[in-house]
């Protein structure tokens, strides 16, 4: 993004990018597609973002902000309930926020990460944030005795990996059936101590 340009109408451009990604996917997306969804000229869009790559990096930042608003430790209830709520929020965003088309487009963006440091850094933000939130809840559960004496970092790594795998499975196979229940079972059977496993 150019430093000397005025602040762009971020919400409008991000909404247009969202619609264009849903309609065209990542591979076929052009700046003209986004400009069409914005109802402005391509030149106007280029005033704020030089390239599709730069705009998509900004879009990932935009998604990250909404992600951290939605996926967070609730802070209330038992560690078990907090962890279930946190994982559920990460697994199942509202359909209005993340449609199947957007999931597919973002899956295509993730495929670029091994070859693109900037994309990888943005995507790593999501993992680091979710890992930190889960680690905090698991750590609280270990400290107060409601969870077994697990390593919070290892438990967080496993759960983040399961969430990411569920997202990929949903896009690639069209389903993530039973994944949510499998994660719930892991939490209740492997993390929760003793009588707390009752649902």
N, CA and C of each residue as an Amber inpcrd file, in Angstrom:
protein
   597
   0.8470000  -1.1840000   0.0000000   0.0000000   0.0000000   0.0000000
   0.8850000   1.2380000   0.0000000   0.5190000   2.2530000  -0.7160000
   1.3380000   3.4610000  -0.8070000   1.2250000   4.2910000   0.4530000
   2.3730000   4.7480000   0.9310000   2.3750000   5.5280000   2.1660000
   1.8150000   6.9280000   1.9760000   1.8940000   7.4530000   0.7300000
   1.4870000   8.8390000   0.5270000   0.0230000   8.9920000   0.1360000
  -0.7050000   7.8950000   0.0750000  -2.1230000   7.9860000  -0.3020000
  -2.9690000   8.2120000   0.9410000  -4.1450000   8.8180000   0.7650000
  -5.0390000   8.9730000   1.9050000  -5.5470000   7.6150000   2.3520000
  -6.0520000   7.5440000   3.5850000  -6.5840000   6.2780000   4.0770000
  -7.6790000   5.7770000   3.1600000  -7.5650000   4.5380000   2.6820000
  -8.5750000   4.0260000   1.7630000  -9.8740000   3.7220000   2.4880000
 -10.9660000   3.6680000   1.7520000 -12.2360000   3.2420000   2.3470000
 -12.1630000   1.7460000   2.6060000 -11.4700000   1.3920000   3.6770000
 -11.0810000   0.0030000   3.9140000 -12.2760000  -0.9360000   3.8970000
 -13.3210000  -0.5990000   4.6270000 -14.4550000  -1.5190000   4.7110000
 -15.0410000  -1.8140000   3.3360000 -15.1940000  -0.7820000   2.5210000
 -15.7630000  -0.9830000   1.1820000 -14.8610000  -1.8670000   0.3280000
 -13.5570000  -1.6130000   0.3660000 -12.6310000  -2.3960000  -0.4560000
 -12.5410000  -3.8290000   0.0580000 -12.5260000  -4.0100000   1.3670000
 -12.4590000  -5.3650000   1.9100000 -13.7270000  -6.1450000   1.6000000
 -14.8740000  -5.5010000   1.6730000 -16.1300000  -6.1730000   1.3140000
 -16.1350000  -6.5560000  -0.1640000 -15.6110000  -5.6610000  -1.0000000
 -15.5300000  -5.9520000  -2.4270000 -14.5770000  -7.1200000  -2.6890000
 -13.4680000  -7.1470000  -1.9510000 -12.5080000  -8.2480000  -2.0930000
 -13.1450000  -9.5600000  -1.6690000 -13.8810000  -9.5200000  -0.5840000
 -14.5990000 -10.7110000  -0.1170000 -15.5340000 -11.2340000  -1.1990000
 -16.3420000 -10.3450000  -1.7610000 -17.3080000 -10.7820000  -2.7770000
 -16.5980000 -11.3060000  -4.0210000 -15.5280000 -10.6380000  -4.4180000
 -14.7940000 -11.0610000  -5.6110000 -14.1320000 -12.4190000  -5.3980000
 -13.5710000 -12.6500000  -4.2190000 -12.9730000 -13.9450000  -3.9300000
 -14.0200000 -15.0530000  -3.9520000 -15.1780000 -14.7810000  -3.3770000
 -16.2480000 -15.7760000  -3.3820000 -16.7020000 -16.0880000  -4.8110000
 -16.7280000 -15.0670000  -5.6470000 -17.2310000 -15.2420000  -7.0150000
 -16.1900000 -15.8740000  -7.9400000 -14.9220000 -15.4970000  -7.7830000
 -13.9020000 -15.8940000  -8.7630000 -12.8360000 -16.8370000  -8.2280000
 -12.7300000 -16.9680000  -6.8930000 -11.6390000 -17.7530000  -6.3400000
 -10.3370000 -16.9740000  -6.3990000  -9.2830000 -17.5590000  -5.8460000
  -7.9960000 -16.8520000  -5.8000000  -7.3050000 -16.8430000  -7.1580000
  -7.2150000 -18.0020000  -7.7860000  -6.3900000 -18.1310000  -8.9950000
  -6.8700000 -17.2270000 -10.1220000  -8.1750000 -17.0890000 -10.2640000
  -8.7370000 -16.3020000 -11.3710000  -9.0410000 -14.8590000 -11.0000000
  -8.7820000 -14.4890000  -9.7660000  -9.1320000 -13.1500000  -9.2970000
  -8.2380000 -12.0910000  -9.9440000  -8.8490000 -10.9940000 -10.3750000
  -8.0960000  -9.8710000 -10.9210000  -8.4720000  -8.6000000 -10.1660000
  -7.6380000  -7.5970000 -10.3030000  -7.9630000  -6.2940000  -9.7140000
  -9.2480000  -5.7360000 -10.3320000  -9.4730000  -6.0200000 -11.5990000
 -10.7020000  -5.5590000 -12.2390000 -11.9230000  -6.1960000 -11.5880000
 -11.8240000  -7.4830000 -11.2280000 -12.9350000  -8.1530000 -10.5420000
 -13.2660000  -7.4440000  -9.2280000 -12.2210000  -7.0820000  -8.4960000
 -12.4440000  -6.4080000  -7.2100000 -13.0040000  -5.0100000  -7.4460000
 -12.4710000  -4.3110000  -8.4350000 -12.9780000  -2.9730000  -8.7560000
 -14.4510000  -3.0370000  -9.1540000 -14.8280000  -4.0570000  -9.9140000
 -16.2280000  -4.2150000 -10.3170000 -17.1300000  -4.3960000  -9.1040000
 -16.6680000  -5.1870000  -8.1340000 -17.4650000  -5.3940000  -6.9190000
 -17.5260000  -4.1230000  -6.0730000 -16.4950000  -3.2950000  -6.1850000
 -16.4360000  -2.0370000  -5.4500000 -17.2190000  -0.9420000  -6.1610000
 -17.5710000  -1.1910000  -7.4110000 -18.2730000  -0.2110000  -8.2560000
 -17.4340000   1.0460000  -8.4860000 -16.1220000   0.8380000  -8.5460000
 -15.1970000   1.9210000  -8.8770000 -14.3030000   1.4480000 -10.0160000
 -13.5080000   2.3550000 -10.5240000 -12.6050000   1.9750000 -11.6050000
 -11.4030000   1.2120000 -11.0630000 -10.7770000   0.4510000 -11.9400000
  -9.5460000  -0.2470000 -11.5640000  -8.4670000   0.7550000 -11.1670000
  -8.4320000   1.8940000 -11.8380000  -7.4460000   2.9260000 -11.5030000
  -7.6590000   3.4200000 -10.0700000  -8.9180000   3.5630000  -9.6580000
  -9.2060000   4.0050000  -8.2880000  -8.7190000   2.9720000  -7.2830000
  -8.8910000   1.6910000  -7.6180000  -8.4220000   0.6330000  -6.7240000
  -6.8970000   0.6310000  -6.6450000  -6.2520000   0.8320000  -7.7920000
  -4.7880000   0.8620000  -7.8250000  -4.2310000   2.0730000  -7.0740000
  -5.0320000   3.0870000  -6.8750000  -4.5770000   4.2450000  -6.1000000
  -4.2590000   3.8290000  -4.6650000  -5.0520000   2.8570000  -4.1630000
  -4.8860000   2.4020000  -2.7850000  -4.0060000   1.1620000  -2.6700000
  -4.0560000   0.2880000  -3.6560000  -3.2910000  -0.9580000  -3.6190000
  -2.6470000  -1.1710000  -4.9850000  -1.3400000  -1.2820000  -4.9900000
  -0.6230000  -1.4030000  -6.2550000  -0.9140000  -2.7150000  -6.9720000
  -1.0390000  -3.7980000  -6.1920000  -1.1520000  -5.1200000  -6.7890000
  -2.2140000  -5.9460000  -6.0920000  -2.6260000  -7.0150000  -6.7640000
  -3.5420000  -7.9780000  -6.1550000  -2.8890000  -8.5840000  -4.9140000
  -1.6180000  -8.8700000  -5.0080000  -0.8960000  -9.4620000  -3.8870000
  -0.9720000  -8.5600000  -2.6560000  -0.6950000  -7.2770000  -2.8450000
  -0.7590000  -6.3390000  -1.7300000  -2.1530000  -6.2120000  -1.1590000
  -3.1390000  -6.2200000  -2.0240000  -4.5260000  -6.1190000  -1.5580000
  -4.9150000  -7.3650000  -0.7730000  -4.5070000  -8.5360000  -1.2330000
  -4.8610000  -9.7590000  -0.5220000  -4.1430000  -9.8580000   0.8190000
  -2.9440000  -9.3120000   0.9080000  -2.2840000  -9.2510000   2.2090000
  -3.0870000  -8.3740000   3.1760000  -3.5730000  -7.2560000   2.6700000
  -4.4140000  -6.3810000   3.4890000  -5.7130000  -7.0840000   3.8750000
  -6.2540000  -7.8650000   2.9540000  -7.4900000  -8.6060000   3.2300000
  -7.2550000  -9.6400000   4.3380000  -6.1150000 -10.3170000   4.3050000
  -5.8040000 -11.2700000   5.3710000  -5.6790000 -10.5720000   6.7210000
  -5.0960000  -9.3740000   6.7370000  -5.0330000  -8.5950000   7.9770000
  -6.4340000  -8.2460000   8.4670000  -7.2880000  -7.8790000   7.5220000
  -8.6820000  -7.5540000   7.8490000  -9.3790000  -8.7730000   8.4490000
  -9.1820000  -9.9400000   7.8400000  -9.7800000 -11.1610000   8.3630000
  -9.2340000 -11.4910000   9.7490000  -7.9500000 -11.2170000   9.9540000
  -7.3490000 -11.5130000  11.2520000  -7.9960000 -10.6810000  12.3520000
  -8.2870000  -9.4230000  12.0590000  -8.9390000  -8.5720000  13.0530000
 -10.3060000  -9.1300000  13.4370000 -11.0840000  -9.5530000  12.4580000
 -12.4010000 -10.1080000  12.7710000 -12.2640000 -11.4670000  13.4610000
 -11.2190000 -12.2150000  13.0950000 -10.9730000 -13.5230000  13.7150000
 -10.7050000 -13.3630000  15.2090000  -9.8800000 -12.4010000  15.5790000
  -9.5550000 -12.2140000  16.9920000 -10.7520000 -11.6860000  17.7810000
 -11.6740000 -11.0260000  17.1090000 -12.9020000 -10.5960000  17.7760000
 -13.8090000 -11.7850000  18.0700000 -13.7870000 -12.7590000  17.1600000
 -14.7160000 -13.8910000  17.2540000 -14.1370000 -15.0710000  18.0230000
 -12.8600000 -15.3440000  17.8110000 -12.2250000 -16.5240000  18.4030000
 -11.3500000 -16.0600000  19.5640000 -11.8500000 -16.2250000  20.7620000
 -11.1090000 -15.7800000  21.9410000 -11.5970000 -16.5520000  23.1470000
 -10.7340000 -16.6480000  24.1270000 -11.1110000 -17.2710000  25.3950000
 -12.2890000 -16.4910000  25.9760000 -13.4360000 -17.1710000  26.2040000
 -14.5940000 -16.4470000  26.7550000 -14.3120000 -15.8290000  28.1120000
 -13.3760000 -16.4310000  28.8550000 -12.9840000 -15.8440000  30.1380000
 -13.9110000 -16.1670000  31.2870000 -15.0510000 -16.8050000  31.0060000
 -16.0000000 -17.1460000  32.0680000 -16.3310000 -18.6260000  31.9760000
 -16.6290000 -19.2270000  33.1280000 -16.9450000 -20.6430000  33.1650000
 -15.7200000 -21.4650000  33.5220000 -15.8960000 -22.7740000  33.5470000
 -14.7960000 -23.6660000  33.8680000 -13.8190000 -23.7030000  32.6950000
 -12.5610000 -24.0920000  32.9480000 -11.6250000 -24.2330000  31.8340000
 -12.1490000 -25.1710000  30.7480000 -12.8260000 -26.2610000  31.1530000
 -13.4040000 -27.1800000  30.1650000 -14.4020000 -26.4570000  29.2760000
 -15.3370000 -25.7210000  29.8740000 -16.3500000 -25.0150000  29.0920000
 -15.7170000 -23.9350000  28.2130000 -14.7400000 -23.2450000  28.7720000
 -14.0480000 -22.2030000  27.9900000 -13.3320000 -22.8070000  26.7890000
 -12.6810000 -23.9630000  27.0020000 -11.9510000 -24.5950000  25.9010000
 -12.9010000 -25.1020000  24.8340000 -14.0070000 -25.7100000  25.2400000
 -15.0010000 -26.1590000  24.2630000 -15.5250000 -24.9770000  23.4390000
 -15.8310000 -23.8770000  24.1070000 -16.3710000 -22.7040000  23.4090000
 -15.3420000 -22.1120000  22.4510000 -14.0920000 -22.0590000  22.8840000
 -13.0300000 -21.5060000  22.0470000 -12.8140000 -22.3430000  20.7970000
 -12.7310000 -23.6560000  20.9670000 -12.5270000 -24.5370000  19.8140000
 -13.7340000 -24.4840000  18.8820000 -14.9400000 -24.4520000  19.4430000
 -16.1340000 -24.3770000  18.6050000 -16.1470000 -23.1040000  17.7690000
 -15.7280000 -21.9920000  18.3560000 -15.6820000 -20.7280000  17.6090000
 -14.6640000 -20.8020000  16.4720000 -13.5350000 -21.4730000  16.7270000
 -12.5110000 -21.6070000  15.6920000 -12.9500000 -22.5600000  14.5840000
 -13.7070000 -23.5890000  14.9450000 -14.1300000 -24.5900000  13.9630000
 -15.2830000 -24.1060000  13.0920000 -16.2140000 -23.3990000  13.6850000
 -17.4660000 -23.1040000  12.9950000 -17.7990000 -21.6180000  13.0050000
 -17.1190000 -20.8390000  12.1420000 -17.4730000 -19.4190000  12.0360000
 -18.8770000 -19.2690000  11.4670000 -19.5500000 -18.1680000  11.7680000
 -20.8830000 -17.9440000  11.1940000 -20.8300000 -18.0100000   9.6710000
 -21.8340000 -18.6450000   9.0760000 -21.8530000 -18.7940000   7.6220000
 -21.7980000 -17.4430000   6.9200000 -22.3810000 -16.4290000   7.5440000
 -22.3580000 -15.0940000   6.9250000 -20.9470000 -14.5380000   6.8500000
 -20.0730000 -14.9890000   7.7650000 -18.7010000 -14.4760000   7.7850000
 -17.7840000 -15.2490000   6.8410000 -17.9270000 -16.5620000   6.8300000
 -17.0390000 -17.4060000   6.0270000 -17.8700000 -18.4110000   5.2500000
 -18.1430000 -18.0950000   4.0060000 -18.9160000 -18.9880000   3.1540000
 -18.0270000 -20.0940000   2.5960000 -18.6550000 -21.0990000   2.0040000
 -17.8880000 -22.1880000   1.3860000 -16.9690000 -21.6380000   0.2970000
 -17.4680000 -20.6700000  -0.4590000 -16.6610000 -20.0890000  -1.5360000
 -15.4220000 -19.3800000  -0.9840000 -15.6130000 -18.6560000   0.1250000
 -14.4610000 -17.9640000   0.7120000 -13.4830000 -18.9680000   1.3010000
 -13.9900000 -20.0240000   1.9470000 -13.0920000 -21.0610000   2.4700000
 -12.2290000 -21.6310000   1.3510000 -12.8630000 -21.8840000   0.1990000
 -12.1180000 -22.4430000  -0.9320000 -11.0500000 -21.4710000  -1.4130000
 -11.4090000 -20.1960000  -1.5180000 -10.4390000 -19.1900000  -1.9620000
  -9.2840000 -19.0670000  -0.9770000  -9.5910000 -19.0930000   0.3130000
  -8.5290000 -18.9930000   1.3160000  -7.6570000 -20.2480000   1.3260000
  -8.2510000 -21.3850000   1.0170000  -7.4760000 -22.6160000   0.8790000
  -6.4590000 -22.4680000  -0.2520000  -6.8850000 -21.8180000  -1.3300000
  -5.9690000 -21.5490000  -2.4420000  -4.8600000 -20.5820000  -2.0170000
  -5.2190000 -19.5960000  -1.2090000  -4.2050000 -18.6660000  -0.7030000
  -3.1980000 -19.4200000   0.1660000  -3.6910000 -20.3160000   1.0330000
  -2.7880000 -21.0910000   1.8910000  -1.8100000 -21.9200000   1.0620000
  -2.2710000 -22.3730000  -0.0970000  -1.3920000 -23.1710000  -0.9560000
  -0.2150000 -22.3530000  -1.4800000  -0.3390000 -21.0170000  -1.4530000
   0.7580000 -20.1580000  -1.9050000   1.8050000 -19.9390000  -0.8100000
   1.4260000 -20.2270000   0.4440000   2.2850000 -19.8850000   1.5710000
   3.6820000 -20.5100000   1.5120000   3.8360000 -21.7660000   1.0650000
   5.1980000 -22.3140000   1.0110000   6.1230000 -21.5440000   0.0680000
   5.5400000 -20.8050000  -0.8690000   6.3360000 -20.0970000  -1.8690000
   6.3120000 -18.5800000  -1.6710000   5.5830000 -18.1100000  -0.6560000
   5.3880000 -16.6740000  -0.4900000   5.5040000 -16.3180000   0.9850000
   6.6130000 -15.6980000   1.3570000   6.8570000 -15.3790000   2.7640000
   5.7940000 -14.4660000   3.3530000   5.3200000 -13.5080000   2.5660000
   4.3430000 -12.5450000   3.0850000   3.0170000 -13.2290000   3.4100000
   2.5490000 -14.0880000   2.5140000   1.3260000 -14.8410000   2.7970000
   1.5270000 -15.7350000   4.0220000   2.6700000 -16.4110000   4.0880000
   2.9250000 -17.3230000   5.1990000   2.9250000 -16.5650000   6.5290000
   3.5460000 -15.3920000   6.5530000   3.5800000 -14.6090000   7.7920000
   2.1790000 -14.2060000   8.2360000   1.3390000 -13.8130000   7.2790000
  -0.0360000 -13.4260000   7.6450000  -0.8050000 -14.6310000   8.1680000
  -0.6630000 -15.7700000   7.5070000  -1.3950000 -16.9630000   7.9250000
  -0.9000000 -17.4830000   9.2730000   0.3830000 -17.3240000   9.5260000
   0.9300000 -17.7550000  10.8130000   0.3280000 -16.9650000  11.9700000
  -0.1030000 -15.7320000  11.6980000  -0.7400000 -14.9280000  12.7460000
  -1.9440000 -15.6560000  13.3290000  -2.7560000 -16.2600000  12.4650000
  -3.9560000 -16.9640000  12.9180000  -3.5720000 -18.1250000  13.8420000
  -2.5840000 -18.9150000  13.4060000  -2.1620000 -20.0550000  14.2110000
  -1.5870000 -19.6180000  15.5540000  -0.7380000 -18.6010000  15.5290000
  -0.1190000 -18.1420000  16.7770000  -1.1790000 -17.6290000  17.7590000
  -2.1470000 -16.9060000  17.2270000  -3.1890000 -16.3600000  18.0940000
  -4.0160000 -17.4830000  18.7230000  -4.4870000 -18.4320000  17.8820000
  -5.3100000 -19.5200000  18.4020000  -4.5020000 -20.3680000  19.3870000
  -3.2440000 -20.6210000  19.0710000  -2.3840000 -21.3920000  19.9670000
  -2.2710000 -20.6970000  21.3250000  -2.0670000 -19.4020000  21.3190000
  -1.9200000 -18.6650000  22.5750000  -3.2070000 -18.6950000  23.4000000
  -4.3540000 -18.5500000  22.7310000  -5.6330000 -18.5820000  23.4510000
  -5.8730000 -19.9570000  24.0690000  -5.6380000 -21.0170000  23.2980000
  -5.8440000 -22.3710000  23.8120000  -4.8530000 -22.6670000  24.9270000
  -3.6000000 -22.3060000  24.7130000  -2.5790000 -22.5460000  25.7300000
  -2.9590000 -21.8750000  27.0470000  -3.5010000 -20.6680000  26.9710000
  -3.9030000 -19.9620000  28.1900000  -5.0010000 -20.6830000  28.9440000
  -5.9940000 -21.1970000  28.2100000  -7.0990000 -21.9060000  28.8650000
  -6.6170000 -23.2290000  29.4410000  -5.8310000 -23.9740000  28.6730000
  -5.3210000 -25.2530000  29.1690000  -4.4270000 -25.0180000  30.3910000
  -3.5840000 -24.0060000  30.3130000  -2.7340000 -23.6940000  31.4590000
  -3.5440000 -23.3850000  32.7080000  -4.6430000 -22.6420000  32.5300000
  -5.5000000 -22.3220000  33.6750000  -6.1280000 -23.5860000  34.2460000
  -6.5090000 -24.5000000  33.3550000  -7.1050000 -25.7540000  33.8140000
  -6.1160000 -26.6420000  34.5440000  -4.8830000 -26.6690000  34.0660000
  -3.8400000 -27.4430000  34.7530000  -3.5620000 -26.8210000  36.1190000
  -3.4970000 -25.5200000  36.1580000  -3.1750000 -24.8230000  37.4160000
  -4.2350000 -25.0290000  38.4770000  -5.5270000 -25.0090000  38.0700000
  -6.5750000 -25.1610000  39.0980000  -6.9690000 -26.6230000  39.3290000
  -6.3160000 -27.5420000  38.6170000  -6.5440000 -28.9620000  38.8640000
  -7.6890000 -29.5830000  38.0980000  -8.3820000 -28.8030000  37.2700000
  -9.4980000 -29.3900000  36.5150000  -9.0260000 -30.1410000  35.2850000
  -7.7960000 -29.8630000  34.8210000  -7.1870000 -30.6180000  33.7290000
  -6.0470000 -31.4730000  34.2920000  -5.7530000 -32.5480000  33.5820000
  -4.6220000 -33.3780000  33.9560000  -3.3290000 -32.5870000  33.7520000
  -2.2300000 -33.1350000  34.2120000  -0.9540000 -32.4190000  34.1710000
  -0.3230000 -32.5370000  32.7810000  -0.9840000 -31.9060000  31.8060000
  -0.4790000 -31.9180000  30.4320000   0.3720000 -30.6760000  30.2050000
   1.1710000 -30.7250000  29.1490000   1.9250000 -29.5540000  28.7300000
   0.9910000 -28.6580000  27.9210000   0.6720000 -27.4580000  28.3990000
  -0.2740000 -26.5900000  27.6780000   0.1550000 -26.2910000  26.2480000
   1.4700000 -26.1440000  26.0160000   1.9460000 -25.8780000  24.6610000
   1.6720000 -27.0540000  23.7360000   1.9300000 -28.2720000  24.2290000
   1.6980000 -29.4510000  23.3960000   0.2030000 -29.6400000  23.1170000
  -0.6300000 -29.4400000  24.1210000  -2.0740000 -29.5720000  23.9170000
  -2.5740000 -28.5290000  22.9250000  -2.0640000 -27.3060000  23.0390000
  -2.4700000 -26.2450000  22.1150000  -2.0300000 -26.5670000  20.6910000
  -0.8100000 -27.0720000  20.5340000  -0.3290000 -27.4280000  19.2000000
  -1.2130000 -28.4970000  18.5760000  -1.5710000 -29.5090000  19.3560000
  -2.4340000 -30.5710000  18.8420000  -3.7970000 -30.0260000  18.4430000
  -4.4020000 -29.2050000  19.2830000  -5.7420000 -28.7010000  18.9890000
  -5.7430000 -27.7490000  17.7950000  -4.7290000 -26.9050000  17.6730000
  -4.6430000 -26.0160000  16.5100000  -4.4900000 -26.8490000  15.2390000
  -3.6890000 -27.9030000  15.3120000  -3.5080000 -28.7730000  14.1520000
  -4.8140000 -29.4510000  13.7740000  -5.5740000 -29.8940000  14.7540000
  -6.8670000 -30.5310000  14.4810000  -7.8480000 -29.5440000  13.8560000
  -7.8680000 -28.3270000  14.3550000  -8.7560000 -27.3010000  13.7880000
  -8.3720000 -27.0120000  12.3380000  -7.0750000 -26.8420000  12.0840000
  -6.6260000 -26.5860000  10.7140000  -6.9400000 -27.7570000   9.7970000
  -6.7550000 -28.9680000  10.3000000  -7.0740000 -30.1470000   9.5020000
  -8.5590000 -30.2270000   9.1790000  -9.3830000 -29.8510000  10.1470000
 -10.8280000 -29.8590000   9.9110000 -11.2110000 -28.8500000   8.8340000
 -10.5880000 -27.6740000   8.8630000 -10.8640000 -26.6650000   7.8350000
 -10.4610000 -27.1750000   6.4450000  -9.2860000 -27.7860000   6.3570000
  -8.8190000 -28.3000000   5.0680000  -9.7170000 -29.4310000   4.5750000
 -10.1080000 -30.2900000   5.4760000 -10.9850000 -31.4210000   5.1170000
 -12.3420000 -30.9190000   4.6230000 -12.8260000 -29.8730000   5.2630000
 -14.1210000 -29.3140000   4.8680000 -14.0690000 -28.7890000   3.4390000
 -12.9650000 -28.1350000   3.0840000 -12.8330000 -27.5990000   1.7260000
 -12.5730000 -28.7050000   0.7220000 -11.6310000 -29.5840000   1.0320000
 -11.2110000 -30.5960000   0.0660000 -12.2520000 -31.6850000  -0.1420000
 -12.9190000 -32.0960000   0.9440000 -13.8480000 -33.2200000   0.8560000
 -15.3050000 -32.8140000   1.0200000 -15.5330000 -31.5550000   1.3790000
 -16.9130000 -31.0920000   1.5440000 -17.5330000 -31.4800000   2.8650000
 -16.7350000 -32.0270000   3.7700000 -17.2700000 -32.4230000   5.0670000
 -16.1690000 -32.4180000   6.1110000 -16.5790000 -32.1850000   7.3460000
 -15.6770000 -32.4230000   8.4710000 -16.4790000 -33.1570000   9.5470000
 -17.3470000 -34.0610000   9.0680000 -18.2360000 -34.8080000   9.9600000
 -17.4380000 -35.4810000  11.0650000 -17.9720000 -35.3730000  12.2680000
 -17.4340000 -36.0290000  13.4560000 -16.1560000 -35.3900000  13.9970000
 -15.5980000 -34.4040000  13.3020000 -14.3730000 -33.7900000  13.8070000
 -14.6480000 -33.0540000  15.1130000 -15.7140000 -32.2780000  15.1380000
 -16.0480000 -31.5400000  16.3620000 -16.2150000 -32.4820000  17.5420000
 -16.9160000 -33.5990000  17.3140000 -17.1390000 -34.5480000  18.3950000
 -15.8410000 -35.2270000  18.8110000 -14.9650000 -35.4880000  17.8490000
 -13.6780000 -36.1030000  18.1770000 -12.8380000 -35.1690000  19.0450000
 -12.8790000 -33.8820000  18.7360000 -12.1210000 -32.9200000  19.5400000
 -12.7310000 -32.7930000  20.9270000 -14.0560000 -32.7740000  21.0040000
 -14.7230000 -32.7350000  22.3160000 -14.3170000 -33.9510000  23.1470000
 -14.2770000 -35.1190000  22.5010000 -13.9050000 -36.3410000  23.2190000
 -12.4690000 -36.2710000  23.7140000 -11.5630000 -35.7320000  22.8820000
 -10.1750000 -35.5800000  23.3090000 -10.1090000 -34.7010000  24.5510000
 -10.8100000 -33.5780000  24.5280000 -10.7820000 -32.6610000  25.6750000
 -11.3260000 -33.3460000  26.9210000 -12.4820000 -34.0040000  26.7770000
 -13.1340000 -34.5920000  27.9460000 -12.4270000 -35.8460000  28.4570000
 -11.8220000 -36.6150000  27.5540000 -11.2300000 -37.8910000  27.9680000
  -9.7340000 -37.7940000  28.2680000  -9.0550000 -36.8470000  27.6410000
  -7.6080000 -36.7550000  27.8150000  -7.1680000 -35.5610000  28.6700000
  -7.9560000 -34.5110000  28.6700000  -7.5490000 -33.3130000  29.4140000
  -8.2710000 -33.1710000  30.7420000  -9.5900000 -33.3910000  30.7250000
 -10.3840000 -33.1250000  31.9280000 -10.1260000 -34.2090000  32.9670000
  -9.9610000 -33.7770000  34.1890000  -9.6280000 -34.6960000  35.2770000
 -10.8950000 -35.1950000  35.9700000 -10.9990000 -36.4990000  36.1630000
 -11.9730000 -37.1130000  37.0440000 -13.4200000 -36.7920000  36.7530000
 -14.1580000 -36.3780000  37.7800000 -15.5990000 -36.2100000  37.7020000
 -16.0040000 -35.0980000  36.7320000 -15.0840000 -34.2090000  36.3700000
 -15.4160000 -33.0960000  35.4950000 -15.7870000 -33.5230000  34.0940000
 -15.5940000 -34.8070000  33.7530000 -15.8730000 -35.2590000  32.3800000
 -17.3520000 -35.3910000  32.1040000 -18.1940000 -35.3070000  33.1030000
 -19.6360000 -35.4050000  32.8550000 -20.0720000 -34.2430000  31.9950000
 -20.9050000 -34.5240000  30.9640000 -21.3540000 -33.4820000  30.0370000
 -22.6510000 -32.8580000  30.4990000
